[in-house]
Amino acid sequence: MERLPKSIVPIIIVVVVGIIFIANSTVNINSGQAGVLFERFGGGVVTDEAPLEEGFHIVAPWNSVFVYDVRQQTIDESMKVLSSNGLDITLDVTIWFEPTYDQLGLLHKERGENYIPKLIQPAVRSASRTVVGRYKPEELYAQKRESIQNEMYDETQQLLKNQYVQVNRILVRDVSLPATIKQAIERKLKQEQESLEYEFRLEKAAKEKQRQEIEAEGKARANEILSASLTDKILQEKGIQATIELSKSENSKVIVIGSGKDGMPIILGNN
């Protein structure tokens, strides 16, 4: 086997070192990610500059880049908390969150890569205990879920203030009560519903009675006005007009003009 010329050996060494240098100096950041630069000889984590964006980057081989997911992320939590009277309540919640992009360096420096179990989950659990502890089980069962979610969100926001992360939404998927408490609440709600239905029927009957009374009073008043306006002369005039109209009818055969009761004409005969 022939030996390599001595002049080629340094070239090979330079090429190998160059490959290693380039391999350790390039960083590819994927879509939805950002990088935090750690300068080993330049002060550590870079916090006064924006994170490294998506794409290909070249850094010094002695430096490091820590890649974070900066898209909205999801955590599902199931936890047991106590109501105001000390009963166990099981909550199933979903948290939507993301790191604050411009403060990614501070998040890495002060909280570290495992910020989710160290920071977000404890904050949500504490907020859940605080909110649920304000209510009795029957209040939680009847309370609008949107209200509980909003309270938990506000509490979590306070706990995570200046922690370099943002919680976008907390969704309460389920509120589970002890079986005996749930059954008692359902019975109570059913009784309340029946009571409301009974009150509605009574109110409807009272309104119908009022309507009938008003209608009867109106008819009575109309009759009084009509009776007062119908004098004997008006009745005779109406009778004469009716007789004239009947005389024009093809079905009228015999009309006797005479003195009937109250001086009104008498009509005889028809088909």
C-alpha positions in Angstrom: 0.0 0.0 0.0 1.4 3.3 -1.1 1.7 6.0 1.5 0.1 9.4 1.0 2.5 12.2 0.1 3.4 14.2 3.2 2.1 17.4 1.5 -1.4 16.0 1.3 -1.8 15.0 5.0 -2.1 18.7 6.2 -4.7 19.3 3.5 -6.7 16.3 4.7 -6.5 17.5 8.3 -7.6 21.0 7.4 -10.6 19.6 5.4 -11.6 17.3 8.3 -11.3 20.1 10.8 -13.3 22.4 8.4 -16.1 19.8 8.1 -16.3 19.5 11.9 -16.2 23.2 12.3 -19.0 23.7 9.8 -21.1 20.9 11.3 -20.9 22.4 14.7 -21.5 25.9 13.4 -24.7 25.5 11.6 -28.2 25.4 13.1 -31.5 24.8 11.3 -34.6 26.2 13.0 -37.8 24.7 11.7 -41.2 26.3 11.2 -42.9 27.5 14.3 -39.7 27.5 16.3 -37.1 30.1 17.5 -33.6 29.8 18.9 -31.9 31.2 22.0 -28.2 31.8 21.5 -25.8 30.9 24.4 -22.4 32.5 24.0 -19.9 30.5 26.0 -17.3 33.3 26.0 -19.6 36.3 25.5 -21.8 36.5 28.6 -24.0 33.4 28.4 -27.6 33.6 27.2 -28.3 36.4 24.8 -31.3 38.3 26.2 -30.9 41.7 24.7 -31.5 40.6 21.1 -34.3 38.9 19.3 -34.4 35.1 19.1 -33.0 33.4 16.0 -35.8 33.0 13.5 -36.7 30.1 11.3 -34.2 29.0 8.8 -30.5 28.3 8.5 -28.0 30.0 10.8 -24.2 29.9 11.3 -22.8 30.3 14.8 -19.5 29.9 16.4 -18.8 26.2 17.2 -18.2 26.9 20.9 -21.7 28.6 21.2 -25.0 26.7 21.6 -28.5 27.3 20.3 -31.6 26.2 22.3 -34.6 25.7 20.1 -38.1 26.5 21.5 -41.6 25.9 20.0 -43.1 29.3 19.8 -46.5 28.3 18.4 -49.6 28.0 20.6 -49.4 24.8 22.5 -52.0 22.7 24.4 -51.9 21.0 27.8 -54.7 18.8 29.1 -55.0 18.7 32.9 -57.2 16.6 35.2 -57.1 17.7 38.9 -59.0 17.2 42.1 -59.8 20.4 44.1 -62.0 21.2 47.1 -65.2 23.2 47.0 -66.0 25.8 49.7 -67.5 23.1 51.9 -64.6 20.7 51.5 -66.0 18.3 49.0 -63.8 16.8 46.2 -64.4 18.2 42.8 -62.7 16.8 39.7 -61.9 19.3 36.9 -60.8 18.5 33.4 -59.3 21.6 31.7 -57.3 22.4 28.6 -54.8 25.3 28.6 -53.7 27.1 25.4 -50.4 28.9 25.9 -47.2 30.1 24.2 -43.9 31.6 25.3 -43.6 35.4 24.8 -41.5 35.6 21.7 -39.5 38.7 22.4 -38.6 37.4 25.9 -37.6 33.9 24.9 -34.0 34.5 26.1 -35.2 35.6 29.5 -37.5 32.6 29.7 -34.5 30.3 29.0 -32.2 32.0 31.4 -34.6 32.3 34.4 -37.0 29.4 33.9 -35.3 26.9 31.6 -36.4 24.6 28.9 -38.8 22.7 31.3 -40.9 25.8 32.0 -44.2 24.0 31.3 -44.2 21.6 34.4 -42.3 24.1 36.5 -44.3 27.2 35.7 -47.6 26.8 33.7 -49.1 23.6 35.2 -48.6 24.7 38.9 -50.1 28.1 38.1 -53.2 26.6 36.5 -53.6 24.2 39.4 -53.4 27.0 41.9 -55.9 29.1 40.0 -58.3 26.1 39.8 -58.1 25.6 43.6 -58.7 29.3 44.2 -61.7 29.6 41.9 -63.4 26.3 42.9 -62.9 27.1 46.5 -65.3 30.0 46.2 -68.3 27.8 45.3 -70.4 25.1 46.7 -70.9 22.0 44.6 -74.5 23.0 43.6 -73.2 26.4 42.5 -70.5 24.8 40.4 -73.1 22.5 38.8 -75.4 25.3 37.9 -72.8 28.0 37.3 -72.2 28.8 33.7 -69.0 27.1 32.6 -67.9 30.3 30.8 -67.9 32.2 34.1 -65.6 29.6 35.8 -63.3 29.6 32.8 -63.0 33.3 32.9 -62.2 33.4 36.6 -59.6 30.7 36.2 -58.0 32.6 33.3 -57.9 35.8 35.3 -56.2 34.1 38.3 -53.7 32.3 36.0 -52.8 35.6 34.3 -52.1 37.1 37.7 -49.8 34.2 38.7 -47.9 34.2 35.4 -47.4 38.0 35.2 -43.8 38.8 34.2 -43.0 35.1 33.8 -42.3 35.4 30.0 -45.2 33.2 28.9 -48.8 34.0 27.9 -51.9 31.9 28.5 -54.4 32.5 25.7 -57.4 30.5 27.0 -58.4 28.0 29.7 -61.2 25.6 28.7 -63.2 23.7 31.4 -64.1 20.4 29.7 -65.8 18.7 32.6 -66.8 19.3 36.2 -67.3 16.0 38.1 -69.1 16.0 41.5 -69.5 13.1 43.9 -72.4 10.8 42.7 -74.5 11.4 45.8 -74.1 15.2 45.6 -74.9 15.2 41.9 -78.1 13.2 42.4 -79.2 15.5 45.2 -78.6 18.6 43.0 -80.4 17.0 40.1 -83.5 16.3 42.3 -83.4 19.9 43.6 -83.1 21.3 40.1 -86.1 19.1 39.0 -88.2 20.3 41.9 -87.3 24.0 41.1 -88.2 23.4 37.5 -91.6 21.9 38.4 -92.3 24.8 40.8 -91.5 27.3 38.0 -93.8 25.5 35.6 -96.6 25.5 38.2 -96.1 29.3 38.8 -96.2 29.8 35.0 -99.6 28.0 34.8 -101.0 30.0 37.6 -99.8 33.3 36.1 -101.3 32.2 32.7 -104.7 31.4 34.3 -104.7 34.7 36.1 -104.0 36.6 32.9 -106.7 34.7 31.0 -109.2 35.5 33.8 -108.2 39.2 33.7 -108.7 39.1 29.9 -112.2 37.6 30.1 -113.2 40.2 32.8 -112.0 43.0 30.6 -113.8 41.6 27.6 -117.0 41.1 29.6 -116.8 44.7 31.0 -116.3 46.0 27.5 -119.4 44.1 26.2 -121.5 45.3 29.1 -120.4 48.9 28.5 -121.2 48.6 24.8 -124.7 47.2 25.6 -125.3 50.1 28.0 -124.4 52.7 25.4 -126.5 50.9 22.7 -129.5 50.7 25.0 -129.3 54.3 25.9 -129.1 55.3 22.2 -132.0 53.2 20.9 -135.2 55.3 21.5 -138.7 54.2 20.3 -138.6 56.5 17.3 -135.2 55.2 16.2 -136.5 51.6 16.5 -139.6 52.5 14.4 -137.4 54.1 11.7 -135.2 51.0 11.6 -138.2 48.8 11.3 -139.6 50.8 8.4 -136.3 50.6 6.6 -136.1 46.9 7.1 -139.7 46.5 5.8 -138.8 48.5 2.7 -135.8 46.2 2.0 -137.9 43.1 2.5 -140.6 44.4 0.1 -137.9 44.5 -2.6 -137.0 40.9 -2.0 -138.1 38.3 -4.7 -139.1 36.0 -1.9 -141.7 38.4 -0.4 -145.2 37.6 -1.7 -147.6 39.7 0.4 -147.0 42.8 2.4 -149.8 44.2 4.5 -149.4 47.8 5.5 -151.3 48.1 8.7 -150.9 48.8 12.4 -149.0 46.1 14.0 -147.5 46.1 17.5 -145.9 49.5 18.2 -147.4 50.8 14.9 -145.0 48.8 12.8 -146.0 47.3 9.4 -146.9 43.6 9.2 -145.4 41.3 6.6 -147.2 38.1 5.5 -146.2 35.3 3.2 -142.9 34.1 1.7 -141.6 31.1 -0.2 
